[in-house]
Amino acid sequence: MTDTLPDRLSSNPNSPYYDEELLARDVGVRFKGVDKTNVEEYCVSEGWVRLTAGNAKDRFGNPMTVKLKGTVEPYFRKPAES
């Protein structure tokens, strides 16, 4: 597996941008220079993140999200194991 992250990644298994192998490596997201722990999805090229909005749920039981625009920097929190 490479150490490059995709342009877009989601933690929702129903999303086409979901990648379980990458998420298992503990991906971190720095948004506007601040580490965020509640990121549901990000897109580097378009410059946005989707963050969970507290404990609120939609009518299907999924967490409510807020889309914010700014500089997105994904990274691996742990180094790759050989």
N, C-alpha and C positions, 0 to 999 in steps of 0.2 A: 504494500500500500504506500502511496506517495504522501508527502507532507504538505501537499497543496490542498487547500479547501475549495469547494465549489463556489461559484458566484452567488448561488442561492441555496439555502438549506432550511428545512423545516423539521420541527420536533413532533409534528402531528403525523401519525401513521397513515392517515387517509390522504395526505398530500402527495402529489407526484414528485416533490422535492425532498421527500423523506429518505434518509440513508442511515440505516441502523448501525452499520459498521463504523461510519464516521462519528456518530453520536456516542458510541461506546468508548471512543478515545477521548471523551471529555472536551468538547469544543466550547471555548469561551468567546464572548463577543464584547468588544469594546465599542461603545457608542458615544460619539462626541468626547472621546478621551476618558470615559468612565466605564468600568466593568459592570455589565448588567447580568443578573442571574435569572431574570424572568422573560427571556427572549423566546418567543414561539417560532419565529421565522425571520430571516434576514435576506437582503439582496444588496450586494456590494455595488454593482454597476448602477443601480437606480438610487442607491443611497437611502435605504429605509430599513426599519426593523418593526416587527409586531411584538408588542409587549402585552402580557396578561394584565388585566385590570382588576387587581384584587381577587376576591373570591367569587365575583359575579359570573353567572353561567347564562348561556343563551337557552332557547327553548328546547334544544336538543341535548343539553347537558355539557356542551363544550365551553371552555373558558372564554369569556369576553376579551377581546384584544383591542389595542389602540395602535394605530400605525403612525410612527414618527419618522421624520426625515432628518438626515444628517450624515456625518461621516461614520462608516461602519468598518470595523477592523476585526475579522474573525481570527482566532488563533487556537492552537492546541494547548491546554493547560498542562498536560503531561507529555514528556518526550516519547517518541515511538519506541516500543519494545522490540528488540531484535530477536 
